[in-house]
């Protein structure tokens, strides 16, 4: 169902793919098929990450740098919605893509309903927690009252959207698993546009500040969830046409074997996503030691990083869907070729984006403030340019991870993210903060005794190394696991002939 349009994003990605094909590095038809599935997800990612970046820019312009820091401190808590929802959705796309590839359409509905049940069950407690103790949660990361107050306000309200954000991921992965990335692109990108419009009206029109940003996010997520639900139940959406299946909302939700498969595949995916989300908490607490200006710079750099990382939205899921479909047919050799070529293709696309952002880093950073004197522009630009080098490795990490997820081999991406974040990124960031003298406090020096070696505080270099570490380790480990071929054997336990149908 991959629609082909003269879309500039699609044309740019396809041009890169065909250039690689002319060099004999990938096969042209696979480049086209990957492009048709990947580009809508890239557009979706650009829309949603642009929304996040615009949120920060609007808050910065409307309220100030303290509010940017506050929203930044709330971000990892909100990220729990995507970690938990994405974990379940990792199981969803594996089951859906393999059943779709094998034309076992009668088994799709059960996977979707059970996924929805799981994601609601694990996200509702998060909503309750955010509503009752937002200030206490933000205070875990910062002692700056100017940042805590807006952060707590944002977190309390945006928490109402957590279950809906999780359900959106289930809906999106369902369509991608059925070889249709166009429909979720339209729905989720449309939701991002609605979010930006609502935020502008609430922040500037009604003067609601961070509360307006949070309310806009919740309403947009509710609208996207409702659209996915109506489309899957009806079996069609206006402008999208008829879908391969329609889901009976009155069918069984608590289906033992499906829940077991979703859990077995999804738990490591959840662990991988939670590693990053959990790592954000100590990272932000460490960055807070550098001072409010560096926190604002780091939050802005992360938003720009999110935009640069959008190719992973498309290529990771393209790998999961295309590799999964080939595994569903039993063609393991073709599945491996798809995976290998998608990794190379994704890395080339990341490289083009990184070069552009590196060249225009300063004017991009200046879009986040109407008072450059209030923002540490030099620090922000340096963080963004380092991120450009680090992001190159995401093509390898996400492409290989997507192929592994398609097979159900999801533990190694979890291990690689865990080691990258907690084994290297966080220690590097702390080494940067250790011994740093701030205007209001002195951070204790980290004393490391190694015979014949003198280790001194490294300042912002620690944050630069943290960016690099979080992508280098997953890239090396994920691709190594893919190269071993062990994932093919694991996939045999999750293929359609191994799952009963009660739908």
Residue pairs with C-beta under 8 A, 6 or more apart in sequence:
1 178
1 179
1 180
1 182
1 183
2 33
2 36
2 37
2 40
2 179
2 180
2 181
2 182
3 36
3 40
3 182
4 10
4 36
7 39
7 43
9 39
9 42
9 43
9 46
10 35
10 36
10 39
12 352
13 35
13 38
13 39
13 42
13 311
13 314
13 349
14 31
14 32
14 35
14 39
16 345
16 348
16 349
16 352
17 26
17 28
17 31
17 32
17 34
17 35
17 345
18 28
18 31
19 348
20 26
20 31
20 344
20 345
20 348
21 27
21 28
21 31
25 341
25 344
26 341
26 344
26 345
27 337
27 341
30 337
30 338
30 341
31 341
31 345
33 322
34 315
34 318
34 322
34 338
34 341
34 342
34 345
36 181
37 176
37 179
37 181
37 314
37 317
37 318
37 321
37 322
38 181
38 311
38 314
38 315
38 317
38 318
39 181
39 314
40 181
40 182
40 184
40 185
40 186
40 314
41 176
41 181
41 184
41 185
41 313
41 314
41 317
41 318
42 310
42 311
42 313
42 314
43 185
43 189
44 172
44 181
44 184
44 185
44 188
44 189
44 192
44 313
45 309
45 310
45 311
45 312
45 313
45 314
46 189
46 307
46 310
47 188
47 189
47 192
47 193
48 188
48 189
48 192
49 303
49 306
49 307
49 309
49 310
50 192
50 196
50 307
51 192
51 193
51 195
51 196
52 303
52 306
53 303
53 304
53 306
53 307
53 368
54 196
54 199
55 71
55 199
55 213
55 217
56 68
56 71
56 72
56 299
56 300
56 303
56 368
57 367
57 368
57 369
58 199
58 200
58 203
58 204
58 213
59 67
59 68
59 71
59 150
59 203
59 209
59 210
59 213
60 67
60 68
60 296
60 368
60 369
60 375
61 369
61 370
62 203
62 204
62 209
63 150
63 209
63 210
64 374
65 292
65 293
65 296
65 369
65 374
65 375
66 144
66 146
66 147
66 150
66 292
67 147
67 150
67 209
67 210
68 295
68 296
68 299
68 300
68 368
69 142
69 144
69 146
69 147
69 151
69 292
69 295
69 296
69 299
70 138
70 146
70 147
70 148
70 149
70 150
70 151
70 152
70 153
70 154
70 210
71 150
71 151
71 154
71 210
71 213
71 299
72 151
72 284
72 295
72 296
72 298
72 299
72 302
73 138
73 141
73 142
73 147
73 148
73 151
73 284
73 295
74 138
74 151
74 152
74 154
74 155
74 158
75 280
75 299
75 302
76 277
76 278
76 280
76 281
76 284
77 130
77 137
77 155
77 159
78 155
78 158
78 159
78 162
79 276
79 277
79 280
80 126
80 162
80 274
80 277
81 123
81 126
81 161
81 162
81 163
81 165
81 166
82 165
82 166
82 169
82 273
82 277
83 270
83 273
83 274
83 276
83 277
84 119
84 122
84 123
84 126
84 166
84 270
84 273
84 274
85 119
85 123
85 165
85 166
85 167
85 168
85 169
85 170
86 169
86 269
86 270
86 273
87 266
87 267
87 269
87 270
87 271
87 273
87 274
88 115
88 118
88 119
88 122
88 166
88 169
88 170
88 262
88 266
88 270
89 115
89 119
89 169
89 170
89 172
89 173
89 266
89 269
90 173
90 265
90 266
90 268
90 269
90 270
90 405
90 410
91 115
91 261
91 262
91 263
91 264
91 265
91 266
91 269
92 111
92 112
92 115
92 170
92 173
92 174
92 177
92 262
92 266
93 173
93 174
93 176
93 177
93 317
93 320
93 321
93 324
93 405
93 406
94 177
94 265
94 320
94 324
94 405
94 406
94 407
94 408
94 494
95 107
95 111
95 177
95 258
95 261
95 262
95 265
95 494
95 499
96 108
96 111
96 112
96 173
96 174
96 177
96 178
97 176
97 177
97 178
97 320
97 321
97 324
97 325
97 328
97 406
98 324
98 325
98 327
98 328
98 406
98 491
98 494
98 495
98 496
99 105
99 107
99 108
99 111
99 328
99 496
99 499
100 108
100 177
100 178
100 179
100 244
100 325
100 328
101 324
101 325
101 326
101 327
101 328
101 329
102 328
102 329
102 495
102 496
102 497
104 496
104 501
105 244
105 245
106 501
106 503
107 496
107 499
107 501
107 503
108 174
108 178
108 244
108 245
108 247
108 503
109 245
109 247
109 248
109 251
109 503
110 251
110 252
110 255
110 258
110 501
110 502
110 503
111 258
111 262
112 170
112 174
112 232
112 247
113 247
113 249
113 251
113 252
113 253
113 255
114 253
114 254
114 255
114 258
114 259
114 262
115 170
115 174
115 262
116 167
116 170
116 253
117 253
117 254
118 259
118 262
118 263
118 266
119 163
119 166
119 167
119 169
119 170
120 163
120 166
120 167
122 166
123 162
123 163
123 165
123 166
124 163
126 159
126 162
127 159
127 160
127 162
127 163
129 137
129 159
130 137
130 155
130 156
130 158
130 159
130 162
131 156
131 159
131 160
134 151
134 152
134 153
134 155
134 156
134 159
135 148
135 149
135 152
137 152
137 155
138 147
138 148
138 151
138 152
138 155
139 148
140 281
140 285
141 281
141 284
141 285
141 288
142 148
142 151
142 284
142 285
142 288
142 295
143 288
144 288
144 292
146 292
147 292
147 295
150 209
150 210
151 210
153 209
153 210
153 211
153 214
154 210
154 211
154 213
154 214
155 214
156 214
157 211
157 214
157 215
157 218
158 214
158 217
158 218
160 218
161 217
161 218
161 221
161 222
164 218
164 221
164 222
164 224
164 225
165 221
167 225
167 228
167 229
168 188
168 191
168 221
168 224
168 225
168 228
170 228
171 184
171 187
171 224
171 225
171 228
171 229
171 231
171 232
172 184
172 187
172 188
172 228
173 317
174 232
175 181
175 183
175 184
175 243
176 184
176 317
176 320
176 321
177 320
177 321
177 324
178 243
178 244
178 245
179 321
179 325
180 243
181 314
181 317
181 318
181 321
182 240
183 231
183 237
183 240
183 243
184 228
186 239
186 240
187 224
187 227
187 228
187 231
187 237
188 224
190 224
191 220
191 221
191 223
191 224
191 227
192 220
194 219
194 220
194 223
195 216
195 217
195 219
195 220
196 216
198 212
198 215
198 216
198 219
198 220
199 212
199 213
199 216
199 217
201 212
201 216
202 208
202 211
202 212
202 213
202 215
202 216
203 209
203 212
203 213
206 212
208 215
227 237
229 249
230 237
231 237
231 240
231 243
232 243
232 246
232 247
233 246
233 247
233 248
233 249
234 246
235 242
235 243
235 245
235 246
236 242
236 243
236 246
237 243
248 503
251 503
252 502
255 502
257 499
257 500
258 499
261 494
261 499
264 408
265 405
265 408
265 410
265 494
266 410
267 410
268 410
268 411
268 413
268 414
269 405
269 410
269 413
269 414
271 414
271 418
272 401
272 410
272 413
272 414
272 417
272 418
275 414
275 417
275 418
275 421
275 422
276 417
276 421
276 470
279 421
279 422
279 425
279 426
279 470
282 426
283 425
283 426
283 429
283 466
284 295
284 298
286 426
286 429
286 430
286 432
286 433
287 294
287 295
287 298
287 429
287 433
287 463
288 295
289 433
289 436
289 438
289 443
290 432
290 433
290 436
290 438
290 460
291 438
291 439
293 375
293 376
293 379
294 376
294 379
294 460
296 375
296 376
296 380
297 375
297 376
297 379
297 380
297 383
298 383
298 463
300 365
300 368
300 375
300 380
300 384
301 380
301 383
301 384
301 387
303 368
304 357
304 364
304 365
304 384
304 387
305 384
305 387
305 391
305 467
307 357
308 350
308 353
308 354
308 357
308 387
308 388
308 391
309 391
309 394
311 346
311 349
311 350
311 353
311 394
311 395
311 398
312 346
312 350
312 394
312 395
312 397
312 398
315 342
315 345
315 346
315 349
315 395
315 398
315 399
315 402
316 346
316 398
316 399
316 401
316 402
316 405
317 402
318 342
318 402
319 338
319 339
319 342
319 343
319 398
319 399
319 400
319 401
319 402
319 403
319 405
319 406
320 402
320 403
320 405
320 406
321 406
322 338
322 342
322 406
323 335
323 338
323 339
323 342
323 402
323 403
323 406
323 407
324 406
324 407
326 332
326 334
326 335
326 338
327 335
327 406
327 407
327 488
327 491
327 495
328 495
328 496
330 495
332 488
332 491
335 403
335 406
335 407
335 488
336 485
336 488
338 403
339 399
339 400
339 402
339 403
339 482
340 482
342 399
342 402
342 403
343 395
343 396
343 399
343 400
343 403
343 479
343 482
344 399
345 399
346 394
346 395
346 396
346 398
346 399
347 392
347 395
347 396
347 399
348 395
349 395
350 391
350 392
350 394
350 395
351 392
351 395
353 391
354 388
354 389
354 391
354 392
355 388
357 364
357 384
357 388
358 384
358 385
358 388
361 381
361 384
361 385
361 388
362 377
362 381
364 384
365 375
365 377
365 380
365 381
365 384
366 372
366 377
368 375
368 380
369 375
379 460
382 460
382 464
383 460
383 463
383 464
383 467
386 463
386 464
386 467
386 468
387 467
389 467
389 468
390 467
390 468
390 470
390 471
390 472
391 471
392 471
393 471
393 472
393 474
393 475
394 471
394 475
396 475
396 478
396 479
397 416
397 471
397 474
397 475
397 478
397 479
400 475
400 478
400 479
400 481
400 482
401 413
401 474
401 478
403 482
403 487
404 410
404 412
404 413
404 478
404 481
404 482
404 487
405 413
406 491
407 487
407 488
407 490
407 491
407 494
408 487
408 490
408 491
408 493
408 494
409 481
409 486
409 487
409 490
409 491
412 477
412 478
412 481
413 474
413 478
413 481
415 477
416 473
416 474
416 476
416 477
416 478
417 470
417 473
417 474
419 473
419 477
420 469
420 470
420 471
420 472
420 473
420 474
421 469
421 470
423 473
424 465
424 466
424 469
424 470
424 473
425 465
425 466
425 467
425 469
425 470
426 466
428 462
428 463
428 465
428 466
428 469
429 462
429 463
429 466
430 446
430 462
431 446
431 455
431 457
431 458
431 462
432 457
432 458
432 459
432 460
432 461
432 462
432 463
432 465
432 466
433 443
433 457
433 462
434 443
434 444
434 445
434 446
434 457
435 443
435 444
435 445
435 446
435 456
435 457
436 443
436 457
436 459
437 443
445 457
446 455
446 457
448 455
458 465
481 487
492 498
